[in-house]
Amino acid sequence: NDHINTHTGEKPFKCDFCGARFNQKYNLNNHVKTHTGVKPFKCKICEASFHRKCFLQKHMTTHLEEKPFKCEICDATFYEKTRLNSHVRTHTEEKPFQCDFCGAKFNRKHNLNDHI
């Protein structure tokens, strides 16, 4: 299980391009795309493409004009309520996503997934 490597510090996955080492194959695969230029996630509105899905998702917000969800603390606006909720946790320091193995807590689910 790659998650165990997070706790043992073992990094068995090595980049053939630069020698960087990773504790998870997923992280190595994402890293290798920075060398190969592979960008499989393409914007359907403009010509932009990205090597990670999360970067495309963030980019897509630039095409949205309506952002009806507003942060009451700093007035930031969002096109989805889930993104507002995630943003608000940066103010409250709430960390609802917990690792079942070590108990580490995170404010965003993707941060937990990166940890695992």
NORMOQUI-V694308 format. One record per backbone hydrogen bond with DSSP energy under -0.5 kcal/mol. CO is the residue of the C=O (numbers start at 1). NH is the residue of the N-H. If there is no record, write none. Layout:
co: [CO | CO]
nh: [NH | NH]
This chain:
co: [1 | 1 | 2 | 2 | 3 | 3 | 4 | 4 | 5 | 12 | 13 | 15 | 20 | 22 | 24 | 25 | 26 | 27 | 28 | 29 | 30 | 31 | 31 | 32 | 32 | 33 | 40 | 41 | 48 | 50 | 52 | 52 | 53 | 54 | 55 | 56 | 57 | 58 | 59 | 60 | 61 | 65 | 68 | 69 | 71 | 76 | 78 | 80 | 81 | 82 | 83 | 84 | 85 | 87 | 87 | 88 | 88 | 89 | 96 | 97 | 99 | 104 | 106 | 108 | 108 | 109 | 110 | 111 | 112]
nh: [4 | 5 | 5 | 6 | 6 | 7 | 7 | 8 | 9 | 14 | 22 | 19 | 15 | 13 | 28 | 29 | 30 | 31 | 32 | 33 | 34 | 34 | 35 | 35 | 36 | 37 | 42 | 50 | 43 | 41 | 55 | 56 | 57 | 58 | 59 | 60 | 61 | 61 | 62 | 63 | 64 | 67 | 70 | 78 | 75 | 71 | 69 | 84 | 85 | 86 | 87 | 88 | 89 | 90 | 91 | 91 | 92 | 93 | 98 | 106 | 103 | 99 | 97 | 111 | 112 | 113 | 114 | 115 | 116]
